[in-house]
C-alpha cells in the first residue's frame, strides 16, 4: 500500500515476480543441497506463498486473485521440487476447490489439477479427480470436456464396465447439448419470421388509419368552417390548425380513490425521469396498496415527489420501512404524509434519528466510497450481534464515506470500537467513535439569533432609534455649522 500500487492486479503481478525470483534463486541447485538446507528453503518458500495469499485476500477478498494463480503455482512447486504430491492435493482441495460456492472455479482449474496428477500422481487419484469434476461443474459444455478425458483415461486404465458407463453418459450429454442448440435455432427462426409479418400488419394499419384520418379531417373542416366567400365558395381553414387542436387535447386524467391522509405516505428524492413502473414494483407488494401518484409537470416528467395510498393507516405505517429503497441507484425517501393545515410547530423539529449519545451505536468515518452495507456488516459482526447498519449518502445515492453501526448491546460496541478504530479498509484508514451527534437548534433559538444579527447591523438598538432617548437631528447645512463654530472660536 505504501508503494502506491492502485489495484489488485498490480499486487498480484508483483508477488508473482518475487516468487519467480525465489524459485530461481533458491531452487536452481535444490537437488544437490543437504536435507537440512532443503527443509529451510521449503519452509521459506511456503511462508512466502502463504503471506502473499493472505495479503491479497485481506485487502481485496476473492477479487485479489480470482483464478487462484498463486495457489496453483505453489502446488506445482510442491509436486516438482519438494516431491510432495499430498501437499499439492491439499492446496487444491482446501484452498481452491473448497471455495467453489463463492469463487469462480472453472474447468480450466480442474484441467490444471488433472495435468499435475498425470505428471506426478497416480491412476487412482486421476480417476477420482475427473469424476469429482464431472459432478461439481455446472455447465454442460464443461462437463463434456471432462467426459472426453474420462473416455481416454478408461481406454488406457479402466475395465469394460467403467468405459461403457462413461461412454453412454457422454452420448447422452451430447444429445442434450444438440437438442438445446436446435431449440435455440428454432426460436431464432420464429422471431425472424414474426418480424416481417408484424411489419406488414403495422404498415396496413397505418395506411388504413391515415386514410380514415384524412376523411375525418375533411368532414370536420367542412362542418367547422362554414364560412363562404362572395361567390359562395367555402373558405378553407388555415394549415396547422388541426395539429394545434390535437396538441391542446389533454389525455384523460385517472381518477384515484380518495383516502385519509394517515393512509398515505409521501415520496421524495425521485429522479425527474424515473420510470413509474419501477417505483410501483417496490410498493405494490405491500398489503393494502391502492395506487401510486407521482406529481408531474405538463411535459410528463415528475417533480421529484409523489404519494402512495393504502387502505388502512397501519399499512401505510408499515410501508415507512421502505425508506431509502434504491431505484436506478438513487434512494427514495419515504415519510409520513402531513396535512398542510396541521400544526407546524408539531411538524418541525422532528428528526428520524437520535440526537443524543447512543453507547450501543458507532460512528464510522473515512470509509471507501465503494463500501456497501453488507461489506460493512461483515466487518463488524465478528465483534457482536449487529442490529442495523446505515451508510450516509448524498441525495444521488453516492456514499459520503460515513456510516453508523448499531449493536444489540453496549459491550459489543465498545469491543468493536477498540478493535476497529484505525483499521485499514483497502487504502483507507477508518475512524470509529461512539455515536454522539450535536444537539439540533430549536426554531425559537434560530429566530432569536436572527433578531440579534439584525440589531447588530443597525445603528443601535431598536429602542434607541424609536424611543424618547434618541438624539434630535438638525437639518442645518454643514457649511453653516462650520461658520458658527469659527465665530465662537474667534469670540473666545
Secondary structure, DSSP 8 states (H G I E B T S, - for coil): -TT---SHHHHHHHHHHHHHHHHHHHHTTGGGS-HHHHHHHHHHHHHHHHHHHHHHHHHHGGGSSTT-HHHHHHHHHHHHTS--HHHHHHIIIIIIGGGTTTS---HHHHHHHHHHHHHHS-HHHHHHHHHHHHHH--SHHHHHHHHHHHHHHHHHH--HHHHHHHHHHHHHHHHHHHHHHHHHHHHHHHHHHHHHHHHHHHHHHHHHHHHHHHHHHHHHHHHHH--B-TTS-B----TTHHHHHHHH------------GGGEEEEES--TT--HHHHHHHHTTSTTEEEEEEEE-TTS-EEEEEEEEESSHHHHHHGGGGTTEEETTEEEEEEE---TTS-HHHHTT--SS--S-EEEEEEEES--TT--HHHHHHHHGGGS-EEEEEEEE-TTS-EEEEEEEEESSHHHHHHHHHHHTT-EETTEE-EEEEE-------HHHHHHHHHHHHHHHTTS-HHHHHSTTS-------HHHHHHHHHHHHHH-
